[in-house]
Amino acid sequence: MRLRRWRLQTRLIVLAGLVLLLVGTGIGTASWLSVRTSLMSDLDEQLTSMTSHARSGGAGSGPGAGPGTDSSSAVDSALRFLFQPGVGDGALAVVDSGGGGEGLIAEAGLSRPRSLSSDAIEALLSVEPGNSETSHESVRVPGFGDYRVVAFEDNETRIIYGVPQGRVDAAMDRTAWTTAVVVLTGVLITAGLMAVIIHRQLRDLRDVARTAREVTDLELSAGKPELALRVSSELAVPGTEVGDVGAAVNRMLDHVGTALDERYRGTEQMRRFVADASHELRTPIATIRGWADLTRPYRADLPAEVTTSLAKIDSGAMRMSSLVDDLLLLARLEAGRQPTNEDTVDVSSLLVELVDDAHVVHPDHSLILDVPPDPLEVCGALDHVRRVVSIVLTNACVHTPPGTRVSVSAAAVRKPVAGKAPSDDVAIRIGDDGPGIPTEIRDTVFDRFVRGDPSRTRQTGAQGGSSGLGLAIASGLIKLMHGSITMASSDEGTIFELRLPAA
């Protein structure tokens, strides 16, 4: 997971911990190297002193050095040094004069050194002679562990002296573990303190974020927007990081509030204009239709061109009247001024009636009705429920090719309500197996003036065409009755679901 996806507090704590761990590891490593250098220097001095003492002949003739001893009488003066008192425990010496190496090791509790194994001698003889007695190396001796050794040649004889390195290694292991525990403990304690400090320091930033979250929870899409929330003045003082963010958030909210107010004023002006224009247009349209109707008894005696023109005027006036009524209804719905009479509506009988009408108007479609035998009743206005179902059913028939199968069904469903007992709804589903609604308008299908593909099959005449207002009106009416309308569409068809509270 990328670090930038973590919370800021977590990132600061992790980064601080990593820095502390890096610094602690560096200090611990430096301390370990310093101690090791000191201990290895002491060990090298011990080896140098032992080597100088052995070569100076200071061994004299100690026990076992004189004649009459066993096979050790053949060991030269380099090996006789180990027979002297005061030789450190584990000190060893190997001599190779060309006829095979010999080696002894002094061990505490033994009166005399004992011979080294051939593997140990071979490992020691692998050390190349140095230029001086201070050319020390570390080598692992089989059966004895790590040794600090010095190798040199004297009169064509290779001599190796060594002292055990195990105590230094053990001390360094203890030092490493102690340092690691101390560093880790220090990092954890410091990280805990940093977490507390960072949490307190980010409190102001959390307050700014809380204000932003409260703004996002406001309902600003409908009605007059109220955007009075602001970051407190104490947190919006420029000059600090939090103050800069708070001041920027307040400026942004000011701009958003101004834009929302302008949008609301513009929407209200447009709504009033549509309502006023629709209302004013009803009179001249009614006049046109009235005068056109007066000519109906005389059209048989008029020339064919005049009769056709009057029929077109009548059809256009009817279309305009329907469109103006839709615009006026939609304006009232959006303004919340459309009254509704709560009543009990028998959905089952209403669907039977509307599907029978659709069979007559759309004989080229296959309509299927599925309702339960018991009546389904909802709370709402009969005219509104009829209008909503009629709009959706008509769209399913008008915007699909001949032969399309249109199914209408209704059923009682349970609606879960948070914190409350489930309530009963009646779901009306109207679906078709047509080509589906175009992808580019599926998200806006309930908006005003949204039209489908003009190449789809549609009726013509006074009731034909598409104004793009039908589904917007259906959505507004069903919300007025405390219901909901949803749509799902694909290349295999479209399904609208209308939900209304059960009576």
C-alpha positions in Angstrom: 0.0 0.0 0.0 1.3 3.4 -0.9 2.2 5.7 2.0 0.4 8.6 0.5 -2.9 6.7 0.9 -2.6 6.6 4.7 -3.9 9.1 7.1 -1.6 12.1 7.7 -1.3 11.2 11.4 -0.3 7.7 10.6 2.2 8.8 8.0 3.8 11.3 10.4 4.1 8.6 13.1 5.5 6.1 10.7 8.0 8.5 9.2 9.1 9.7 12.6 9.5 6.1 13.7 11.5 5.3 10.7 13.8 8.3 11.2 14.3 7.3 14.9 14.9 3.7 13.9 17.5 4.8 11.3 19.2 7.1 13.8 19.1 4.5 16.6 20.5 1.8 14.2 23.3 4.1 13.2 24.2 5.0 16.8 24.0 1.3 17.8 26.1 0.2 14.9 28.7 2.8 15.6 28.8 1.8 19.3 29.1 -1.8 18.4 31.9 -1.2 16.0 33.7 1.0 18.5 33.5 -1.7 21.2 34.5 -4.4 18.8 37.5 -2.4 17.6 38.6 -1.9 21.2 38.2 -5.5 22.2 39.9 -6.8 19.1 42.7 -4.3 19.7 43.2 -5.7 23.2 43.1 -9.2 21.8 45.7 -8.3 19.1 48.0 -6.8 21.8 47.7 -10.1 23.8 48.6 -12.0 20.7 51.5 -9.7 19.9 52.8 -10.0 23.4 52.6 -13.7 23.4 54.3 -13.9 20.0 57.2 -11.7 21.1 57.6 -13.6 24.4 57.7 -16.9 22.5 60.3 -15.7 20.0 62.5 -14.0 22.5 63.3 -17.3 24.1 61.9 -16.2 27.4 60.4 -19.6 27.8 63.6 -20.9 29.2 63.4 -24.6 29.9 60.2 -25.3 31.5 58.5 -28.5 32.3 58.5 -30.9 29.5 61.1 -28.9 27.6 64.1 -30.9 28.4 65.3 -34.3 27.3 63.7 -37.4 28.6 60.2 -36.3 27.8 58.0 -38.3 25.4 57.5 -37.4 21.8 57.2 -33.7 22.6 61.0 -33.6 22.8 60.9 -33.3 19.0 58.8 -30.1 19.2 61.0 -27.1 18.5 61.3 -24.0 20.7 58.1 -22.5 19.2 56.0 -25.2 20.6 57.9 -25.4 23.9 56.5 -22.0 24.8 53.1 -23.5 25.5 54.6 -25.6 28.3 55.5 -22.5 30.3 53.4 -21.3 33.3 51.1 -18.3 32.6 50.2 -19.2 29.1 46.6 -18.2 28.5 43.9 -20.8 28.3 43.3 -21.8 24.7 46.6 -20.4 23.3 47.9 -22.5 20.4 50.9 -22.9 18.2 51.5 -24.7 14.9 54.9 -25.3 13.3 55.5 -26.6 9.8 59.1 -27.1 8.7 58.2 -28.9 5.5 57.7 -32.3 6.8 54.1 -31.8 8.0 52.8 -29.5 10.6 52.6 -30.1 14.3 50.4 -28.2 16.7 49.6 -27.9 20.4 47.0 -26.0 22.4 47.1 -25.1 26.1 44.0 -25.8 28.1 43.1 -24.9 31.6 43.2 -27.9 34.0 45.8 -29.8 32.0 49.4 -30.1 33.1 50.6 -30.0 29.6 49.3 -28.9 26.2 47.6 -31.4 24.0 48.0 -32.0 20.3 45.8 -30.4 17.7 43.8 -32.5 15.3 44.9 -32.7 11.7 41.8 -30.7 10.6 42.7 -27.9 13.0 46.3 -27.9 11.9 45.3 -27.8 8.2 42.9 -24.8 8.9 45.7 -22.9 10.6 48.3 -23.7 8.0 45.9 -22.2 5.4 46.8 -18.7 6.8 49.3 -17.0 4.6 52.4 -15.7 6.5 52.4 -11.9 7.0 55.2 -9.3 6.7 55.4 -8.8 10.5 54.2 -10.2 13.8 51.3 -7.7 13.8 49.6 -9.1 10.7 46.7 -10.6 12.6 43.8 -12.5 11.0 40.7 -14.3 12.2 40.3 -18.0 11.3 37.8 -20.7 12.3 39.6 -23.7 13.8 37.5 -26.9 13.6 36.6 -28.1 17.1 37.8 -24.9 18.8 35.9 -22.0 17.2 37.2 -18.7 16.0 40.8 -17.7 16.7 42.9 -14.6 16.2 46.2 -15.8 14.7 49.5 -14.5 13.4 51.6 -16.4 10.8 55.2 -15.8 9.8 58.3 -17.7 8.6 61.5 -18.1 10.5 64.4 -20.0 8.9 62.1 -21.6 6.4 59.8 -22.8 9.1 56.2 -21.5 9.2 55.0 -20.7 12.7 51.4 -19.8 13.7 50.4 -18.5 17.1 46.8 -17.9 18.1 44.6 -16.9 20.9 40.8 -17.7 21.2 38.4 -15.1 19.9 35.3 -16.6 21.5 35.1 -14.3 24.4 35.2 -11.2 22.2 32.5 -12.7 19.9 30.3 -13.6 22.9 30.8 -10.0 24.3 29.9 -8.6 20.9 26.8 -10.7 20.6 25.6 -9.5 24.0 26.4 -5.9 23.0 24.4 -6.3 19.8 21.4 -7.7 21.5 21.5 -5.1 24.3 21.9 -2.3 21.7 19.0 -3.7 19.6 16.7 -3.9 22.6 17.6 -0.4 23.8 17.2 1.1 20.4 13.9 -0.7 19.7 12.5 0.3 23.1 13.6 3.9 22.6 12.0 4.0 19.2 8.7 2.6 20.5 8.5 4.9 23.5 9.4 7.9 21.3 6.9 6.9 18.6 4.2 6.6 21.3 5.0 10.1 22.5 5.1 11.4 18.9 1.7 9.8 18.3 0.2 11.7 21.3 1.9 15.0 20.3 0.9 14.7 16.6 -2.7 13.7 17.5 -3.0 16.9 19.6 -1.3 19.1 16.9 -3.7 17.8 14.2 -6.8 18.6 16.2 -7.3 21.9 14.5 -7.0 20.2 11.1 -9.6 17.7 12.1 -11.9 20.5 13.0 -11.5 22.0 9.5 -12.2 18.6 8.0 -15.3 18.1 10.1 -16.7 21.4 8.8 -16.0 20.2 5.2 -17.8 16.9 6.0 -20.8 18.8 7.4 -21.0 20.9 4.2 -21.0 17.7 2.1 -24.0 16.4 4.1 -26.1 19.4 3.3 -29.0 19.0 0.8 -28.2 21.7 -1.8 -29.8 20.2 -4.9 -33.4 21.3 -4.1 -35.0 24.4 -2.7 -33.2 27.5 -1.6 -29.6 26.5 -0.5 -28.5 27.5 3.0 -24.7 27.4 3.2 -24.0 29.1 6.5 -21.3 26.7 7.7 -17.8 28.1 7.9 -14.5 27.2 9.6 -14.2 29.1 12.9 -12.3 32.4 12.8 -9.7 31.0 15.3 -8.8 28.3 12.8 -8.9 30.5 9.6 -6.1 32.9 10.4 -3.5 32.8 7.6 0.1 32.3 8.5 0.1 28.7 9.6 -0.7 25.5 7.6 -4.0 24.9 9.3 -4.9 28.6 9.1 -4.2 28.7 5.4 -6.3 25.7 4.8 -9.2 27.1 7.0 -9.1 30.4 5.2 -9.0 28.7 1.8 -12.0 26.5 2.8 -14.0 29.6 3.9 -13.2 31.4 0.7 -14.3 28.4 -1.3 -17.5 28.2 0.7 -18.2 31.9 0.1 -17.8 31.3 -3.7 -20.0 28.2 -3.6 -22.6 30.0 -1.6 -22.7 32.9 -4.0 -22.9 30.5 -6.9 -25.7 28.6 -5.3 -27.6 31.8 -4.6 -27.2 32.8 -8.2 -28.3 29.4 -9.4 -31.4 29.5 -7.2 -32.3 33.0 -8.4 -31.8 31.9 -12.0 -33.8 28.8 -11.5 -36.6 30.7 -9.8 -36.7 33.2 -12.6 -36.8 30.4 -15.2 -39.5 28.6 -13.3 -41.6 31.7 -12.9 -41.1 32.5 -16.6 -42.1 28.9 -17.6 -45.2 29.0 -15.4 -46.2 32.5 -16.5 -45.6 31.8 -20.2 -47.5 28.5 -19.9 -50.4 30.2 -18.2 -50.5 33.1 -20.7 -50.2 30.7 -23.7 -53.3 28.7 -22.6 -55.7 31.5 -23.6 -54.4 32.1 -27.2 -54.1 28.3 -27.8 -57.7 27.8 -26.5 -58.8 30.6 -28.8 -57.1 28.9 -31.8 -58.7 25.6 -31.0 -62.1 27.2 -30.5 -62.0 29.0 -33.8 -60.7 25.8 -35.5 -63.6 23.8 -34.0 -66.1 26.3 -35.3 -65.1 25.3 -38.8 -65.7 21.6 -38.4 -69.3 21.6 -39.6 -68.3 23.5 -42.8 -65.1 21.6 -43.7 -66.9 19.2 -46.1 -67.8 22.2 -48.3 -64.4 23.8 -48.3 -61.6 23.0 -50.7 -59.3 20.1 -49.8 -56.3 22.4 -49.2 -58.3 24.5 -46.7 -59.6 21.4 -45.0 -56.1 20.0 -44.7 -54.8 23.3 -43.3 -57.5 23.5 -40.7 -56.8 19.9 -39.6 -53.1 20.7 -39.3 -54.0 23.9 -37.2 -56.2 21.9 -35.0 -53.6 19.1 -34.5 -50.9 21.6 -33.8 -53.0 23.5 -31.3 -53.8 20.3 -29.5 -50.1 19.5 -29.4 -49.2 22.9 -28.1 -52.0 22.7 -25.5 -50.7 19.4 -24.2 -47.1 20.7 -24.1 -48.1 23.9 -22.2 -50.1 21.8 -19.7 -47.0 19.6 -19.2 -44.8 22.7 -18.7 -47.2 24.2 -16.2 -47.5 21.0 -14.3 -43.8 20.5 -14.1 -43.2 24.1 -13.0 -45.7 23.6 -10.2 -44.1 20.3 -9.1 -40.7 21.9 -9.0 -42.0 24.8 -7.0 -43.9 22.5 -4.6 -47.2 24.2 -5.4 -48.9 21.2 -6.9 -51.7 20.1 -4.6 -52.5 16.4 -4.1 -55.4 14.6 -2.5 -54.3 11.6 -0.4 -56.7 8.8 -1.3 -56.8 5.0 -1.7 -56.1 3.9 -5.2 -56.8 0.3 -6.4 -53.7 -0.3 -8.5 -54.9 -3.7 -9.8 -58.0 -2.4 -11.5 -56.1 0.7 -12.8 -53.4 -1.5 -14.4 -56.1 -3.6 -16.1 -57.7 -0.5 -17.5 -54.5 1.0 -18.8 -53.2 -2.2 -20.3 -56.6 -2.7 -22.1 -56.2 0.8 -23.5 -52.6 0.1 -24.6 -53.8 -3.0 -26.5 -56.1 -0.8 -28.6 -53.6 2.0 -29.1 -50.5 -0.2 -29.7 -51.8 -3.4 -31.4 -48.4 -4.1 -32.8 -46.9 -4.7 -29.3 -47.3 -7.8 -27.1 -48.6 -6.6 -23.7 -48.6 -8.9 -20.7 -50.3 -8.1 -17.3 -49.4 -9.9 -14.1 -51.3 -8.8 -10.9 -52.2 -10.8 -7.8 -55.9 -11.9 -7.4 -56.3 -9.7 -4.3 -56.6 -6.0 -4.9 -53.4 -3.9 -4.3 -54.1 -0.5 -2.9 -51.8 2.5 -2.5 -52.0 5.9 -0.9 -52.1 8.7 -3.5 -54.2 10.6 -6.0 -55.9 8.5 -8.6 -55.2 11.0 -11.4 -51.5 11.2 -10.4 -51.0 7.4 -10.3 -52.8 7.1 -13.6 -50.6 9.8 -15.2 -47.4 8.2 -13.9 -48.2 4.7 -15.1 -49.6 5.9 -18.4 -46.4 7.9 -19.1 -44.1 4.9 -18.4 -46.3 2.4 -20.3 -46.7 4.7 -23.3 -42.9 5.2 -23.4 -42.4 1.5 -23.4 -44.7 1.1 -26.4 -43.8 4.3 -28.3 -40.0 4.0 -28.1 -39.7 0.4 -29.0 -40.1 -1.3 -32.4 -43.2 -3.3 -33.4 -43.3 -6.8 -31.9 -41.7 -5.8 -28.6 -42.9 -7.6 -25.6 -44.1 -5.2 -22.8 -44.8 -6.7 -19.4 -46.7 -4.9 -16.5 -46.8 -6.4 -13.0 -47.5 -5.3 -9.5 -46.7 -6.9 -6.1 -46.6 -6.0 -2.4 -43.0 -5.6 -1.1 -41.3 -4.9 2.2 -39.3 -1.7 2.5 -36.6 -1.7 5.2 -36.4 1.6 7.2 -33.3 2.4 9.3 -34.2 2.4 13.0 -37.9 1.6 12.3 -40.1 -1.3 11.6 -40.3 -2.3 7.9 -43.1 -0.7 5.9 -45.2 -2.1 3.1 -44.9 -0.8 -0.5 -46.5 -1.7 -3.8 -44.0 -2.1 -6.6 -45.3 -1.6 -10.2 -42.8 -2.9 -12.8 -43.1 -2.0 -16.4 -40.5 -3.7 -18.6 -39.8 -4.4 -22.3 -37.4 -6.4 -24.3 -36.6 -3.6 -26.7 -33.1 -2.2 -27.6 -32.8 -0.3 -24.3 -32.3 3.3 -23.5 -29.1 4.9 -25.0 -26.2 4.7 -22.7 -25.5 8.5 -22.8 -28.9 9.5 -21.4 -29.5 6.7 -18.8 -28.2 8.8 -15.9 -30.4 11.8 -16.9 -33.5 10.1 -18.1 -35.6 11.8 -15.4 -34.4 15.3 -16.3 -36.4 17.8 -18.3 -36.2 17.8 -22.1 -34.2 14.5 -22.2 -35.0 12.6 -25.4 -34.0 9.2 -26.6 -32.6 8.3 -30.0 -34.7 10.1 -32.6 -34.3 7.1 -35.0 -36.5 5.0 -32.7 -40.1 4.3 -33.8 -42.5 7.0 -32.5 -46.0 8.1 -33.3 -46.8 11.3 -35.1 -49.6 13.7 -34.8 -51.0 15.5 -31.8 -50.1 12.8 -29.3 -46.9 11.8 -31.0 -43.3 13.0 -30.8 -41.5 13.5 -27.6 -41.1 16.7 -25.6 -38.7 15.1 -23.1 -41.0 16.1 -20.2 -42.9 12.8 -19.6 -40.5 11.1 -17.2 -39.6 14.3 -15.4 -43.3 14.8 -14.7 -43.7 11.1 -13.6 -40.7 11.5 -11.2 -42.2 14.7 -9.8 -45.7 13.2 -9.3 -44.5 10.0 -7.7 -42.3 12.0 -5.3 -45.3 14.1 -4.5 -47.0 10.9 -3.3 -44.0 9.9 -1.2 -43.0 7.2 -3.7 -40.0 6.5 -5.9 -39.2 5.6 -9.5 -36.1 3.8 -10.7 -34.9 2.5 -14.1 -32.5 -0.2 -15.2 -31.7 -0.5 -18.9 -29.4 -2.6 -21.1 -29.2 -3.9 -24.6 -31.7 -6.6 -23.7 -34.4 -4.2 -22.5 -35.6 -1.7 -19.9 -37.4 -2.0 -16.6 -39.0 0.8 -14.7 -40.1 0.2 -11.1 -42.6 2.5 -9.4 -43.0 2.2 -5.7 -45.8 3.7 -3.7 -46.7 3.3 0.0 -49.4 0.7 0.5 -52.7 1.8 1.9 
